[in-house]
Amino acid sequence: MSLSRRSFLVSASATSLVTASGLAAPSYVRAAQRPVFTHGVQSGDVTTNSGMIWTRVDRPSRINMEISTVESFNNSIKLPPMTALPDSDFAAKRLLENLPSDQDIFYRFSAADLSDINTVSEPIIGRFRTAPASRRNIRFAWSGDTAGQGWGIDEVGMKTYATMARHEPDFFLHSGDTIYADGPMQDEVELKGGAKWTNKVLIDEKRKVAETLDEYRGQWKYNMMDEHVRAMNAICPTFFQWDDHEVVNNWSDSKDLSGDDRYTEKSVHLLAARAGRAFHEMTPISYTPAEPGRVYRKIAYGPLVDVFFLDMRSYRAANSGNTQDTQGDATVFMGQEQIAWLKRELANSKATWKIIAADMPIGLVVRDGDSKFEAIANADDGAAKGREFEIADLLRYIKNAGISNTVWLTADVHYTAAHYYDPNKAQFQDFEPFWEFVSGPLHAGTFGPNALDMTFGPEVKFVAAPTEEQGVNLPPSMGLQFFGLVDIDGASEQLTVRLMNRDDEELWSKTLDPVRNA
């Protein structure tokens, strides 16, 4: 096909993709005030025969949609239109079904003003490729942490997205902290040495913490104001999961905001409900009828890889000292229902590789203040306690069920690393060795490295993080922004992980051979 993914990236904004592609657009009504697509397009949760698509318009509109397997749209299929109304902030998304496998799918939106149905927008186009039904080479990227710690859209923009897009991944896993609803931004930030960081793009919703539904929506819209984000969205599906900053830092059901003067709304339950609605409205995440707000899910991407997205946020008990000697309500992290789902899906998976996409690392110590812990590890290096019980049970199950080729991918800690978990070096030893790869931030402050907890025997094989002299919360302009690339060879089925920085330098790599079960 003559229109490559890179051709799409020629355009500086998603709204000019039609011009960049050279497609012949239909005849449209010329009007002074036509509907406008405000934040480009997105796709996500792509399988061998389906995928989600998304867009947003500036007014109540009828969204006309068509799909095609060729760039000219000569064989296009027109889909029943959808409406974009204020109750969804004029966002619309739908599931495309019955698609051919391993096929480029072009999708095109146009919007008709519901107040004047003959007033029609310019079209906007995106594309993705469905997963293969047979073995072929697969490449995907992952990272986390977008627009955090006050670092917004400067004159360079969110460069890491452009760097990832140049690798033409089949899909991108956003591992959480997809927005920073709790991180207000200023126009300028003083840097060491007298320099300044300037947020060239800033909207009112980013000048305060998000509390209302519209403010949470605004966090998402801000990220999509970046040209690099929009350009990558137009040609690469994103598979989203969330963590804490989509709501408020270190949130759980018992988060206490009574002492935080930034918030007039003190109910974390109400904030989480609004944040969850915005998350599902503003992303192409698929819909689970059994639990409409659910984030954990499996995406089957052909015979070589299944991706299992965890939700380590929504079901957890309150953050605590995390050293409970017995498992109970206070030690819940993912919860019994999610863990039962994960065990069942892992056991049923026929894919060569099982990618466990976790929004938090296993063995890194992540604290919540001086006496509480935010992640799994509790820094005591001993037998499993607290939230570690759930992980111990899961790892034991994976071993006893003979589930092979599991790889954990995560973000959250704002640096990149490779960890090898060895039962011979662990206090809890009833598991098979495995790898955990950490990446991020995409466009946020850089921190770390964190201390390790030895309950599950992690060993740092590689780390890239700020030096003590550099300090913490380094701006993206320092270059310590990271993502990972995973390549699976269709012939050998080997999986190679590369840890990259935003300047596209390969920092470290590891190739894993698949275990062949008898």
N, C-alpha and C positions, 0 to 999 in steps of 0.2 A: 504494500500500500504506500502511496506516495506521501501521505501525511503522517509523519513520524511524531512521537511524543515530543521530541525536541522542537519540531515545527510549532507546536502549541506554545512553547516557552518563549518564542520570539516576541509574543505580545506582552506588553507591560501590564495590561489589566485584563481581567477575565471578560469584561464587557466588549473588548475589541477582538475577541477570538475569531469571530467570523471573518473579519478583514485579514487576520493573520493566516487563516486557513485557505483563503481564496475560494471559499465555497460560494456558489451562486445562491443568494438568498431569494426567497419568494418576494412577490410584490407586497409591500406593506403600506398602510395608510400613512400619509405624511401629516403630522399634526404637531403643533407647537409644544404640547405637553402630553407626550405618550408615556405609558408605563415604562419604568426603568428597572432593570435587574441591578440590585444594589451591592451584592457581595459575591458575585460570581456563581460558580456551581461546585458541587461536591458529589463524590460517589463513595460508597463504602460497603462493607460486609459482602464482598463478591465471592460467589461460589462457582461451580462448573456450569450452573444454569440460571443464576440469578444475581442481582445486585441492587443496591439502594442508590437512588439519585435524589439530589436536593438543590433548591435554589430559593431566593428571596426577592420579592418585588417591593415597590415603594407605595403601593395603594391596593385597595380591594380589586382583585383581578381574577379572570379566568385564565388558568395556566394551561396552554396547549402544549402537548408533549408528543414527540415522535422519536423513534429509534431506528437505527440502520446499521448494517454491517459494512457499509462503504461510505467513504467520506462525502460523496456527492449527494447522499440521501436519495438516490434514484430508486432504491428498493425499500424506502422507509415504511414503517408501520406507525400509523397514528394511534395514539392511546386515548382513552376517554379523558377529557380535561378534568382538572382539579381547580378548586377555588382557593385563593390566598386571602385570608381575612384577618382583621385585627386580633382575633383571639389567639392566633398563632404568630403574631407579629409579622404577618404577610409572608411567612416561610411555608414552603410546601415540599414534601418528599414523598416518594413512592417506591414500592418494590417492583422491580422488573423481573418477570418470571419467564420460564420456557425459552431461555436463551441458548444458543449453541455454545458448546464448550470450546475453550481455547480460541476465542474469537474477539477481535476488536469490536466494541460496541460504541457507536456514536449516538449521543442523545442531544436533542435540541428542544429548547423551551422558547415559547413566545407568550406574551401576556396581553390580554384584552381587558381594557378598563371596564369594570362592571357598571360604571356610571355612563359610559358611552362605548358600547361593545365594538364599535367600528374603529376605535382608537387602539391601535395595536403597537406593541413595542418592537424594537429591533430584536432579532433572535439571539440566543446565546447557546453555546455548544460546549459539551464536554465529551470525554471518552474514557473508557477503561477496557481491560481485557479480562474475559472470564477465565476461570481456573481451568487447567487442562484435565481431560479425562484419562490421559495416558501420561507416561513419564516424559518430562522435558525439563530443561534448566529453569530454575526459579530463583528470582532475586527479590528480597524485600529489605526494607529499612525499619529501624525502630529507634525511638528516643522519647524524651518527655520534657515537660517544663517549658511552657511558652509564655513570654511576656511577664516574667516574675521579677520581684524585688525592685520595681520601679523602672526597669529597663524596657522601654517601649520601642516604637518605630522611629529610628533615627534616620539620618540621610542615607545610610547603607541599607536599612531595612533588615528583615529577619533572614539573613544571608544563608543560614544553615538549610533552610527549605530549598533555596535555589541550588545549593550544593548537592543535596539529596536527589533532587529532580534530575540532575545531569546524569545520574546513574540509572535512570529509567527503571525504577523498581516496579515490580508487579503490584505491590501494595506497600503501605506504610503503617506500622503499628505505633499509635500514639499512646504511650504507656502511662498517662495520667498527668495531673496538673496541667491540663489542657488550657486552662485559663487561670488567672490569679484574681479571683473575685474579692480577695481580702488585701490586695496590694495596690493602694492608690499611687498614682503617678503625678509627677510635677513636670513642668515645662523644661526645667534644666536641673542637672545634678552635678555638683562639684566633684571632680576627680582628683586623685593624687597628682601633684606636680602642677596644679593650677589649671588643668584642662577642664572642659565641660562636656558632659553628655547632654544632647538636646533631643527631646522627644518631639520630632518634627510633626508627628501626627498625634493628636490627643483629643479625646471627646469627654464630655462632662461625666459620663458613666465611669470613666477611669480615674477621675479625680477624687473619688471617695470609695469606701468599701461598698460592695453590692448588698442591698437589702431587699429592694422591691424586685418583682419579676422582670420589669423592664430594665432595671440595672444589671441583673444577671444576664439578660439577653445582650445588653450592650457590651459586656465583656467578650462575648463571642464575636459580635460584629466588629469590635476593634481589631481582633486578630486578623479578620478577613479583609481589613483595610490595607494590609500589607500586600504589595504586588507579588512578592515571592510566594506567599502562602496561597494566594488566588491562582497563580500560574501552576503551582504543583497540584492544587486541588482539581484543576481542569483536566489533568492527564493521569493522575495516580489516585486510586482508592485509598482512603484512610479508614483504618479500623480503630475505633476509639474505646478507651476505658478511662475511668476517672479515679481520682484520689481525694485529697483533702481540700486543695485550694479552689476547686470548683464550688465549694461552699464557704468554708472558713478554715483557717489553719488548725491542723490537728483535730478536726471535728470527729465526734462520735455522738451517740444519742444523748450523752450526759454532758456535753460541752457547756461550760458556764461562761456566759458573756456579761455577767452582771458588773464586772469590773472593767470592761472594755468600753471606754467612752466614745469610741468611733461608731458604735452601734446603738441606734435608738430602738431597733427591734432586737429584743433579748432572747427570743425563742429560737434555739437552733433547729427545732423541728420545723418551724415555719420557713426558716432560711433554707434548710435542706430540701423542703418540698418545692420551693420556688427554683432553687438551683437545679434540681433534678428535672423539672419541666423544661427549663431553658436548655439543659444538656441534650435532651431528646428532641427538642424543637430545632436546635441549631446545628445538629450533626446528622449524618446519614446512618446512624446506628439503627440496626434492625429492631423490629417490634416483637416482643414476646407476649402473646395474648394471655398466657397463664399468669404473668406478672409484668404488667405494662411498663413499669419503670426499671426493669431488670437490666443490669450491665453485664453480668457474667454470662458467657455463651461460648459455643464452639463454632469456628468457621473452618469448614473442610475445603482446602485448596488443592484438590487433586490427590493422586495416590501417594505423593511424596511428603505432604505436610498437612497436619491438622493443627490449628491454633486454638488454645483454650484460654479464654480471657477470664481472669479472676477479678472479684470485687472484694478487696480487703478493707473496705471502708463502711459499707452500708449496714452490715450486720454485726459489727464488733461491739463488745462490751466496752465500758469506759476504760480509758488509759489508766494504768495503775503501776505499781512497783513490779508487776509481771513475774512474781516469784511464787505464785500459789502452788502448793505441793500436790493438789488434786485438781482434776479437771472438773469444771462446773460453769455456771452462768458467768462468773467473773473472768473466765479465760477464753471466752468465745472471740474468735477473730474473723473467720469466714462463715462459720455457722454450719450446723449439721446438714442442712438441706443442700447448701452449695457443695460441701465436701462429698456428700453422697452422689450428687450429680457429676462431680469431677471424676471420682473413682469409676463410676459407671461408663462415662464417655471415654476415659482413658482405656478401660478394659475392652471397649467395643471398637476402638480405633484400629483401622487397618493401614493407616498411613505409616510410612517409614519413620518419619520424625514427628514427635509430639512436642510442640512448642508451648510451654506454659508461660503465658504473658501475665506477670505479676506486677501490681502497681507499687509494691514495696519489696526490698531485698530480704533474704532469709537471715543471713549471718551478720549483717552490719548493724551496729548499735545506733539506733535513731531515737533520741531522747525527746521527751515532752517536759521541759523544765528540768529541775534538779532531781526529782524523785520519781518521775513517771517515764514510761516508755511508749513511743509512738508506733514502733514496728513490732517485729516478732522477737528479736533477741533481747535478753535482759542483762547482759554484761557480766554474768556470773561464771561463765565458762564451764558450767556443771551439767548435771543431768537435766533432761527436759523438764521445764516448769512453765506455768502460766500459758501464754499463747504458743509456746513451743510444743505443747502437747498435740495440737492439731497438726503441725508440720511433721512431728514424729510419727503420728498415726498415718498420715498420707504417704510419707516416704517408706514406711514399713509395708504398706499396702502395695505400692508400686513394685517393690522387690518381690513380695510373696506372690503377686499376680503375674509375675514374669513380664511386666511392661518395660519395653526397652526403648532406648533412643529418646529420652526426655531431655529437653534443654530449657532452662529457665532464662527468660529475658525480663529485665526490669529497669527502672529509672529511679526517680525520687530524690537521690542524694546529691545531684548536681555535679557529678564528675563521672569519669568512665573507668571501668575496671573489669577484670576477668577473675572469677573465683572458681576454684576446683574443690568440691566437697568430697572428702575422703573418710570413709568410716574408720579406717585405721588410726586416724588422728582425732576422732570425735569421742565425746562422752556418750552420746547416743549412737550406737553402731549398727543398728538393724536396718541398713539401707544399702543400695548400690551406689557407687560413685557417680557424680553428675557435675555438670558445669552450670554456672550462673554468670551471665554477662550483664553488665550495668552500663547504661549510657545516659546522656543528657548533661547539661541542659541544652535545649534547642535555641532558646533566646531568653536567658534569665541569668541571675547571678550565679557564679561558680563558687563552690564550697568544697570541703573535704580535705583529705580522705577521712572516713569514719573508722572507728575501732572495730575489730572483729570479735565476735563471741564464738567460742570453740565448741559449743554444744554439738554442732553438726560437722565439725572439722573443716571449716573453710580455709583455703590457702590462697593468698593473693598471688596470681601469676602475672598480672600487669595492672598498673594503675597510672592514670594521668589526672592530676589535680593541682590546685594552687600550692606553691611553696609557702613555707612559713613567712618568708620575706614578702611575698605577694599579698598575703592576707586572705580575707574572705569577701564574698559578694563582689567578685570581679565582674565588670561590665562585659557584654559581648564583644566590645571592641578589643579586649585583651586576647581574643582568639580561642579561649578555652571553652568552646561550645562543641558538643560532641554528639555523634550519632553512630549507630552500628549498621553494618550491611551483612546480610546472610545470603549466601549463595548455596543452592543445592544442585548438584550435578545430576542431570537426568540419566546418565549412563552408569556412573559409579555409585550414585546416591550419597556421595560424601557431602558433608555440610561444612562450609567454611564461614567463620565469623571474622569480620574485620572491624576494628574499632577506629573510627575516623574523627577528624576535627572539621570545623566549618570551612577551613581553607583547603579541604579535600586531601589532606595528608593522611596516609595510612599509618597508624601508630603501632598497631599490633594485630596479628592474625593467628587463627587456630583452625586447623582442619580436623574434623571428627569423622571417623569411619563408622558406618552403621553396624550395629550388632545384628547378626543374622540368626534369628531364632530357628531352632530345629523344627 
